[in-house]
Amino acid sequence: MRTGWQAYAIRTFLHGAFLILLLVFETSFFSVFPLRGVTPDLVLIAAISVGVLRGYLSGAAFGFAGGMLADILTGRLIGLGALILAAVGAAAGALGQRIESERIPVVLLFNVAGAALYLSLYGAGAWAFGVHMPVWEGVAALAPWLMAYNGALSLLLHPFLRRAYRFLDAVYIVPRAPTSGVQGR
């Protein structure tokens, strides 16, 4: 039987490994296949899915950790992406608990809205930190393509995460009943 801290350690390790895998795919594989100059934000998709499936605290923590790793890897405005992804993951978790969040159209809507929100907040944050660029023109040009790319990939990633969480809950996280008459094995 797993204690609370063992379950937490397993969950944290698996989330960390999954984040690294997502960042590798995002920076190596998907950077080769841009859609109108836009690559998908897999960490954003995962933060929204984790928030919807596990609640606002998990969505915020996953979003912050993934955003901080992505910010450190890219070296641009370190911390801004982490704060925005934490907020988007928490918002998805809070809204997901209030409505039937297991449905794919809801997750698709969350990902499309999350992509637009992320771009808008990142543009505003960059402007606030003195990065002078045509922020709103860039957001208007990139948002539809990022929303489409993230929306399409969320249709693949969310069902995978839902199945993975069900498996982990059944095998690793939730204590199993003893299979034999002898306890303590």
C-alpha positions, 0 to 999 in steps of 0.5 A: 500500500502506497503512502501519501508521500509515495503517491505524491513522489510517483506523480511528481516524477511522472509529471516531470518526465512528461514535461521533459518529453513534451518540451523535447517534442515541441522544440525538436519535432514540431519546430520542423513543421510550423503552420504559418510560422507557428509551432504548437505549445504542447505545454499549454495543451498539457497544462489545460488538460491537467487542470481539467482532469486534476483540478486548478492546483494541479493545472497551475503547478503543471503550467508553472513548472512547464512554463518555467522550463520552457522559458529557461530553454528559450531564454526569453522573458524568464518567468512570464510564460510560467506565470501565464501558463500557471494562470491558464492551467488554474483557470481551466481547472477551476472551470473544468470542475464546474462543468462536464469537462470530460467531453472533447468539445469542452477541452477543445474550447478550453485549448482554443481560448487558452491559446488566445489568452496566452498570446494576449497575456504574453504580448501584454507582458512583453510590452510591460517589460519593455520589449517593443514589438508590434505586439497586437499585430503579432497576436492578431496574425499568430492567434488563429494559427496557434488556436488551430494547431493547439486545438487539433493537437488537444484532440490527441493529447487530452484522451491520452492524458485521461487514459494515463491518469486512469491507469495511474490511479488504478495501478500506482496511486490508489492502494490495491486490495490484497490478492491473497489472504495474507496481508503485508506482502 
